[in-house]
Structure formats: structure tokens, C-alpha cells
Amino acid sequence: MAITTISRQASAETRKQAASVAQEVHPEPKRSPRKAAFASWIGSAVEYYDFFIYGTAAALVFGKIFFPSFDPAVGAVAAFATFGVAYITRPLGAIMLGHIGDKYGRKKVLTFTLLLMGVTTFAVGLLPTYGQIGIVAPVMLVILRMLQGVSAAGEQAGANSMTLEHAPAHRRAFFTSFTLSGTQAGLILATLVFLPISALPEEDMLSWGWRIPFLLSAVVVAVGFWVRRTLPETPAFKEGEATGDDDRMPLVDLFTNHKSNLVRVIFAALVSVVSTIFSVFTLSYAVNTMHLPRSTMLTVLVLANVVALVAIPMFAALSDRVGRKPVFIFGALGAAALAWPYLWAIATMNVPLIFVFGLLLSGVVYSAANGVWPAMYGEMFGTRVRLSGMAIGTQIGFALGGFAPTISAAILQPGQWGWVPVAVFVSITSAISAIAAASAKETYRTPMSEL
């Protein structure tokens, strides 16, 4: 034990000396917080435009064109399963891209994820349907969705790491929140594109209209790539390169020395169930089960995310003043409570209350957790394992979120109160998330060098 302690102290002293020499030879890289935040915002908007148009199509279209031989209820479950299957590959993508990002740089990961998402989304728009080639069509759909999952696995963790490491010490949550604001912008864009598509006659929407949002991804990906190409690598990563810290295996370090925080992130990330239930399951439940107009529910989605664009950075800025944990816990428990009246409003077809509770749930309260987690999770890990820790932890947790619409469709009961099991499911997962966050160390005042 004593020998190990002395060895660690000597190793730490060696790293300090190396850092001092490296700083003389290589001046500390300039921080670019605004540029990093903007690049993360627009990259996430592009990435999640692609990711969310799939969710909207799964709710409105895919059950009918890729699983037409199924009973409508079973077809809906199958379509949601293709949405959720991306979350199977996300942990695998997180391991691969987390290692690359911590070993070779954040920028390499962010370029790769953007291009992979763009190519696979465009390819979905070219797929033949079940009526044209039979069972091969849904198989190809699943393969492309799995590749989307690999891309999404590295995107948010890479963008969060990039922004966190460029951000000023006292505004880390505010700047990292732009990654999630970009995610909301992508969802808004995806929903807006589907609004005119949903207004088409059913035959036109199912034959060619649904393809348009997927084919448009080529344009938005080109914009995102143009913005990201000039973004510099982070100062923290450059410092690690200069001192030789990058010689270690990040994954070995992560699983050896950071297991408790990794588990914490996995359980805290269960709050994502709220997002997929709101954006995917309730859309299908309202339109296909309660027969509310598609345009009404898509408008709720758009408005909720417009509100979230403002609420996310506000809650993040609040956490820079009062701490990460109280803001996150408020968001998780508040969302658990509001899921009940929102589902009740849909079940009773009370459109005004659908808007009220929908905006409160997704636009305001959930934004508290959503705006804080990029900084809170990122601050649980040091520079050399940050991207891996966030990517692997969140993607395992997000996996349940991805299958939440499938689980909810399966446990939904007939009748006016059939939504209650879904509300219980949301409440339980959100409570687990809040408990995990409560057990974490508060880090909002901890310097980056001490994380």
C-alpha cells in the first residue's frame, strides 16, 4: 500500500513537471467558448433533426408502410421497436467513440458522427417499402437505424466535452447547455418539416411525402459540417497531449477508477424516458388511439421545444449559481408529476389542457434536468476519461429511454384510464434518476483541474 502511494505521488509529481515544461514549450491553447457553444448547438441541431424525424415517422408512418401485415396495435409496437433499436447500438458506439475521443481528440469524433448520421438518414429516405420488396425493407430500416445509434452515441458526449473544456470556469453549465438547446432545435426543425407532410392526403403521405424530411438531411448536414470544420481542439485535451496523459488507455482508467460515477450517470440518464414518451409515444397515442388531429399534437411538440430553447440555458445558468443537483432533481421529479395530468388531458381529449400541461412538462420542467446534465455528468470525470464516461454512462441509461415508447405501447390498457401504467412507468424512472443525482458530489464550484 505504501509503495503504491509513493508511486502515485511520484507519478503525479512527474506529470506536474511535464505540464510545466509543456506549458513553456507549448503555450496554453486559446479557449473559444462561444465558437465551441455555437458549433455544438448547430451540430446537435443537425444530428438530432436526423434522429427525431425517424421518431416522428415511426409514430405516424412506419407501422403502415413497413409493417402493414400486422394488426395496427402490433404494427405500432414494431415501428416503435425500430425507433428503439438504435439505443442497442448506442452503448457500443459510446465505447468505440468514447475511446477515440479521449485518446485522439474531441474534434475527430464530432466530424465522424455528423457524417455518419447524415448518410444513414438520407439512405432511409431512399428505402423501398414492405409492399415493394417484402421483409427486406424493415430489415434494411433496422440496420440504418442501428447506424444512427452509433452516431448519436458520440455526438452529445463529444459536443458536451468540447464545450465544457472551452467554457469559462463560472459559466460551464450555461455554455454546455447549448448542446441540448441544439437538440431541441433539431426536434423543432424535424417537427416543422413534418407539419406540411402530415397535412397531405393519407395516400400521398404514405407513398412519397414521408421521404422528404429524410432527403433534406443532406442540406442540414452540409451546414453543420461547414461550421464544425474550423473548431479548435480543447485546451484541456491539448494539455493532456503535451504532458503524455494520452498514452494511457481511457477505458481501462474509466472502469478501474470511475465506476461509481459511471453507474451514477447510467441511472441519472433514465430521465430521458420523459423525452421519448413525450415526443414519440404520446404523439402516437393521441393520433392513433384517441384520434386527435396530427397537426394539433405536432404543434404541441413544436411549442414545447420553443419554450425549452429559452428554459434550458436559463436553468443551466441557475445551476452555475446554486449548484447542479437541486436544479436537476427539480426537473426529474417535476416531470414525473406532470406526466400524469398530460396523459389524462390526452385521454379526455381536452386540447387546451394538452397544450398547458405539454408546455409545462416538456418545455419548462423537464428543461431543468435537460439543461444541467451536460455539465453535471461531464464534471464527474477527468479530462482523459470525460468523453468515454459521459458517452457510455448516458447511452446505457438512454437505452431504456429509447425503448420507453415500445414499453409504453405494450403496457397501455384499453379505456379512459389505460394510460395510468405509462404514467407509473415515467414516475418510477424519473424518481430513480433524481436519487442517482442526489447521491453525486456537487461540482459547480470545483476547478476543472481538480475534477
C-alpha positions in Angstrom: 0.0 0.0 0.0 2.8 2.4 1.0 4.7 1.6 -2.2 1.6 2.2 -4.3 1.0 5.6 -2.6 4.6 6.7 -3.1 4.4 5.5 -6.8 1.3 7.5 -7.3 2.8 10.6 -5.7 5.9 10.3 -7.8 3.7 9.8 -10.9 1.7 12.9 -10.1 4.9 14.9 -9.5 6.2 13.8 -12.8 3.0 14.9 -14.6 3.2 18.3 -12.9 6.8 18.7 -14.1 5.9 17.6 -17.6 2.9 20.0 -17.6 5.2 22.8 -16.6 7.7 22.1 -19.3 5.0 21.6 -21.9 3.4 25.0 -20.9 6.8 26.7 -21.6 7.2 24.9 -25.0 3.5 24.8 -25.9 1.6 27.9 -24.6 -1.9 27.0 -23.3 -4.3 26.8 -26.3 -6.8 29.7 -26.5 -10.3 29.0 -25.2 -13.1 29.6 -27.7 -16.2 29.2 -25.6 -18.7 31.0 -27.9 -17.4 29.2 -31.0 -17.5 25.9 -29.3 -21.0 26.5 -28.0 -22.2 27.6 -31.4 -20.6 24.6 -33.1 -22.1 22.2 -30.5 -25.5 23.9 -30.9 -25.7 23.6 -34.7 -24.1 20.2 -34.8 -26.6 18.8 -32.3 -29.4 20.5 -34.2 -28.4 18.8 -37.4 -27.7 15.4 -35.7 -31.0 15.4 -33.8 -33.0 16.7 -36.7 -32.0 13.4 -38.4 -32.6 11.4 -35.2 -36.0 12.8 -34.4 -37.6 12.7 -37.9 -37.2 9.0 -37.5 -39.2 9.1 -34.3 -42.0 11.2 -35.9 -42.1 8.9 -38.9 -42.2 5.8 -36.5 -45.2 7.3 -34.7 -47.1 8.4 -37.9 -46.0 6.3 -40.9 -43.7 3.4 -40.4 -46.2 1.0 -38.9 -48.3 1.3 -42.0 -45.6 1.1 -44.7 -43.0 -1.3 -43.2 -45.3 -3.5 -41.0 -48.7 -3.4 -42.9 -49.4 -7.1 -42.4 -49.5 -6.7 -38.6 -52.5 -5.8 -36.5 -52.4 -1.9 -36.2 -51.5 -2.1 -32.4 -48.8 -4.7 -33.1 -47.6 -2.7 -36.0 -47.2 0.4 -33.8 -45.2 -1.6 -31.3 -43.0 -2.9 -34.2 -42.5 0.6 -35.5 -41.5 1.9 -32.1 -39.1 -1.1 -31.8 -37.3 0.1 -34.9 -37.0 3.5 -33.2 -35.7 1.9 -30.0 -33.2 -0.4 -31.8 -30.8 2.5 -32.2 -30.4 2.5 -28.5 -29.0 -1.0 -28.6 -26.0 0.1 -30.7 -25.6 3.4 -28.8 -23.7 1.8 -25.9 -21.4 0.0 -28.4 -20.9 3.3 -30.3 -20.2 5.0 -27.0 -17.4 2.6 -26.1 -15.8 3.0 -29.6 -16.2 6.7 -30.0 -15.5 7.5 -26.3 -12.2 5.8 -26.6 -11.3 7.6 -29.8 -12.4 11.0 -28.4 -10.4 10.6 -25.2 -7.4 9.2 -27.0 -7.2 11.2 -30.2 -9.4 14.2 -29.7 -13.0 15.5 -29.5 -13.0 17.1 -33.0 -12.4 13.7 -34.8 -15.4 12.2 -33.1 -17.7 15.2 -33.9 -16.8 15.1 -37.6 -17.4 11.4 -37.8 -20.7 11.4 -36.0 -22.1 14.2 -38.2 -21.2 12.5 -41.5 -22.5 9.0 -40.3 -25.8 10.4 -39.2 -26.3 12.3 -42.5 -25.5 9.4 -44.7 -27.8 6.9 -42.9 -30.7 9.3 -42.6 -30.5 10.2 -46.3 -30.5 6.4 -47.0 -33.7 5.9 -45.0 -35.4 8.3 -47.4 -34.4 6.1 -50.3 -35.7 2.8 -48.8 -38.3 0.7 -50.7 -41.3 -0.2 -48.6 -42.7 -3.6 -47.4 -45.1 -3.5 -50.3 -42.3 -3.3 -52.8 -39.7 -5.8 -51.5 -41.3 -7.5 -48.5 -39.4 -8.3 -45.3 -36.1 -7.0 -46.6 -37.5 -3.4 -46.2 -37.9 -3.4 -42.4 -34.6 -5.3 -42.1 -32.8 -2.5 -44.0 -34.6 0.0 -41.9 -33.4 -1.6 -38.7 -29.7 -1.7 -40.0 -29.8 2.0 -40.9 -31.4 2.9 -37.5 -28.7 1.0 -35.7 -26.0 3.0 -37.5 -27.8 6.2 -36.5 -27.5 4.9 -32.9 -23.7 4.6 -33.3 -23.6 8.2 -34.5 -25.8 9.6 -31.7 -23.7 7.8 -29.1 -20.7 10.0 -29.6 -22.4 13.2 -30.6 -23.7 14.6 -27.4 -20.8 13.4 -25.2 -18.3 14.8 -27.7 -20.1 18.1 -28.1 -20.5 18.4 -24.3 -16.9 17.6 -23.6 -15.8 20.1 -26.3 -17.9 22.9 -24.9 -17.2 22.2 -21.2 -13.5 22.3 -21.8 -13.7 25.6 -23.6 -16.1 27.2 -21.1 -15.2 29.8 -18.5 -14.9 28.4 -15.0 -18.0 30.1 -13.6 -20.3 29.5 -16.6 -19.7 25.9 -17.5 -23.3 24.8 -17.3 -24.6 27.7 -19.3 -22.2 27.1 -22.2 -22.6 23.3 -22.2 -26.4 23.7 -22.2 -26.2 24.9 -25.9 -25.6 21.2 -26.9 -29.1 20.4 -25.5 -30.6 23.6 -26.9 -29.3 22.4 -30.3 -31.0 19.1 -29.7 -34.3 20.9 -29.1 -33.8 23.0 -32.2 -33.3 19.8 -34.1 -36.6 18.4 -32.8 -38.4 21.7 -33.7 -37.0 21.5 -37.2 -37.9 17.9 -37.6 -41.5 18.5 -36.4 -41.9 21.6 -38.5 -40.8 19.7 -41.6 -43.4 17.0 -40.8 -46.3 19.5 -40.3 -46.9 20.1 -44.0 -46.2 16.5 -44.7 -48.9 15.4 -42.2 -51.4 17.7 -43.9 -51.0 15.7 -47.2 -53.7 13.2 -48.1 -53.0 9.9 -46.4 -52.1 8.2 -49.7 -49.6 10.8 -50.7 -48.0 10.9 -47.3 -47.5 7.2 -47.2 -46.3 6.9 -50.8 -43.8 9.7 -51.1 -44.4 12.5 -48.6 -42.6 10.8 -45.7 -39.4 10.6 -47.7 -38.9 14.4 -48.0 -37.7 15.1 -44.4 -35.1 12.3 -44.7 -33.8 13.5 -48.0 -33.5 17.1 -46.7 -30.9 15.9 -44.2 -28.2 16.2 -46.9 -28.6 20.0 -46.7 -28.6 20.4 -42.9 -25.6 18.0 -42.6 -23.6 20.1 -45.0 -24.3 23.3 -43.0 -23.2 21.6 -39.7 -20.0 20.2 -41.2 -19.1 23.6 -42.5 -19.4 25.2 -39.1 -17.5 22.4 -37.2 -14.5 22.1 -39.5 -12.7 25.1 -38.1 -13.3 24.4 -34.4 -10.1 24.0 -32.5 -9.4 21.1 -30.1 -10.0 21.9 -26.4 -7.3 23.3 -24.2 -7.7 20.5 -21.6 -7.2 17.8 -24.3 -4.2 19.6 -25.8 -2.6 19.9 -22.3 -3.1 16.2 -21.8 -1.4 15.5 -25.2 1.5 17.7 -24.2 2.1 16.0 -20.9 1.7 12.5 -22.2 -1.5 11.7 -20.4 -2.9 10.4 -23.7 -0.6 7.4 -23.5 -3.0 5.7 -21.1 -6.0 3.6 -22.2 -9.0 5.7 -21.3 -11.4 2.8 -21.0 -9.2 0.9 -18.6 -8.9 4.1 -16.4 -12.6 4.6 -16.6 -13.6 1.1 -15.5 -10.9 1.0 -12.9 -11.1 4.4 -11.2 -14.5 5.9 -12.1 -17.0 3.0 -11.7 -19.2 4.8 -9.1 -19.7 7.9 -11.2 -20.3 5.8 -14.3 -23.1 3.9 -12.5 -24.5 7.2 -11.3 -24.7 8.6 -14.8 -26.4 5.5 -16.1 -29.2 5.8 -13.5 -29.5 9.6 -13.8 -29.8 9.3 -17.6 -33.1 7.4 -17.1 -34.7 10.9 -17.0 -34.6 10.6 -20.8 -37.7 8.4 -20.6 -39.7 11.6 -20.3 -38.4 12.9 -23.6 -39.2 9.9 -25.7 -42.6 9.4 -24.1 -43.5 13.0 -24.8 -42.1 13.2 -28.3 -42.9 9.7 -29.7 -45.3 7.7 -27.6 -47.9 10.4 -26.7 -47.9 11.5 -30.4 -48.9 8.0 -31.4 -51.3 7.6 -28.5 -53.1 10.9 -29.2 -53.3 10.5 -33.0 -53.8 6.7 -33.5 -55.7 5.8 -30.3 -57.6 9.0 -29.3 -57.8 10.2 -33.0 -56.7 13.8 -32.2 -55.5 15.7 -35.3 -51.9 15.1 -36.2 -51.4 18.9 -36.7 -52.6 19.6 -33.1 -50.0 17.2 -31.5 -47.2 18.3 -33.7 -47.9 21.9 -32.8 -47.7 20.9 -29.1 -44.3 19.4 -29.8 -43.0 22.5 -31.6 -44.2 24.9 -29.0 -42.9 22.9 -26.1 -39.5 22.8 -27.7 -39.6 26.5 -28.5 -40.2 27.1 -24.8 -37.3 24.7 -24.0 -34.9 26.7 -26.2 -35.3 29.6 -23.6 -35.7 27.4 -20.5 -32.7 25.2 -21.0 -30.0 27.9 -20.8 -31.9 29.7 -18.0 -31.9 26.6 -15.8 -28.2 25.9 -16.7 -27.3 29.5 -15.7 -29.2 29.0 -12.4 -27.2 25.8 -11.7 -24.0 27.9 -12.2 -25.2 29.9 -9.1 -26.9 27.3 -6.9 -25.5 24.0 -8.0 -26.2 21.2 -10.4 -28.1 18.8 -8.1 -31.1 20.9 -6.9 -31.9 22.0 -10.5 -31.6 18.5 -11.9 -33.7 16.9 -9.2 -36.4 19.6 -9.6 -36.6 18.7 -13.3 -36.7 15.0 -12.8 -39.3 15.0 -10.0 -41.4 17.7 -11.6 -41.5 15.8 -14.9 -42.6 12.7 -13.0 -45.5 14.6 -11.5 -46.6 16.4 -14.7 -46.7 13.2 -16.8 -50.0 12.3 -15.1 -52.1 15.4 -16.0 -50.6 15.5 -19.5 -51.6 11.9 -20.3 -55.0 12.5 -18.6 -55.6 15.5 -20.8 -54.9 13.4 -24.0 -57.1 10.6 -22.7 -60.0 13.1 -22.2 -59.2 14.9 -25.5 -59.0 18.2 -23.7 -57.0 20.2 -26.2 -56.4 23.4 -24.1 -55.1 21.3 -21.2 -53.0 19.2 -23.6 -51.2 22.5 -24.6 -50.9 23.7 -21.0 -49.5 20.5 -19.4 -47.5 19.7 -22.5 -45.7 23.1 -22.4 -45.2 22.8 -18.6 -43.9 19.2 -18.8 -41.5 19.3 -21.7 -40.9 23.0 -22.3 -40.4 24.1 -18.7 -39.8 21.5 -16.0 -38.0 18.8 -18.0 -35.7 21.5 -19.3 -34.3 21.9 -15.8 -32.8 18.4 -15.9 -32.1 18.6 -19.6 -30.1 21.8 -19.3 -28.0 20.8 -16.4 -26.9 17.2 -17.2 -24.2 18.1 -19.8 -22.2 19.9 -17.1 -23.2 17.7 -14.2 -22.2 14.4 -15.9 -19.1 16.0 -17.5 -17.8 17.3 -14.2 -18.0 13.7 -12.7 -15.0 12.7 -14.9 -11.4 14.0 -15.5 -10.3 15.1 -19.0 -8.8 11.8 -20.0 -12.0 9.8 -19.5 -14.6 12.5 -19.8 -15.9 11.7 -23.2 -15.9 7.9 -22.5 -17.6 8.4 -19.1 -20.4 10.6 -20.5 -20.9 8.6 -23.7 -21.0 5.1 -22.1 -23.0 6.2 -19.0 -25.6 8.2 -20.9 -26.1 5.7 -23.7 -26.7 2.8 -21.4 -29.2 5.0 -19.5 -30.7 6.3 -22.7 -31.3 2.8 -23.9 -34.3 2.5 -21.6 -35.5 5.9 -22.9 -35.2 4.6 -26.4 -37.4 1.6 -25.7 -39.8 3.6 -23.5 -42.3 4.1 -26.4 -42.2 0.4 -27.1 -42.7 -0.5 -23.4 -45.5 2.1 -23.1 -47.3 0.8 -26.2 -47.2 -2.7 -24.7 -48.4 -1.7 -21.2 -51.1 0.7 -22.4 -54.5 -0.6 -21.5 -57.9 0.0 -23.2 -60.3 2.5 -21.8 -60.2 6.1 -20.4 -57.7 5.1 -17.7 -55.5 2.9 -19.8 -52.7 5.4 -19.7 -52.1 5.0 -15.9 -49.4 2.3 -16.3 -47.5 4.6 -18.6 -47.6 7.4 -16.1 -46.4 5.0 -13.3 -43.5 3.9 -15.6 -42.5 7.6 -16.2 -42.7 8.4 -12.5 -40.6 5.4 -11.4 -37.8 6.0 -13.9 -37.7 9.8 -13.1 -37.5 9.1 -9.3 -34.6 6.7 -9.9 -32.9 9.5 -11.9 -33.4 12.0 -9.1 -32.0 9.6 -6.5 -28.9 9.0 -8.6 -28.3 12.7 -9.0 -28.8 13.3 -5.2 -26.0 10.8 -4.5 -23.5 12.7 -6.6 -20.9 15.2 -5.4 -21.7 18.8 -6.1 -19.1 20.2 -8.5 -20.3 23.5 -9.8 -17.5 25.4 -7.9 -14.8 22.8 -8.5 -12.0 24.0 -10.8 -11.6 21.9 -14.0 -8.1 20.8 -12.9 -9.5 19.2 -9.8 -12.4 17.3 -11.3 
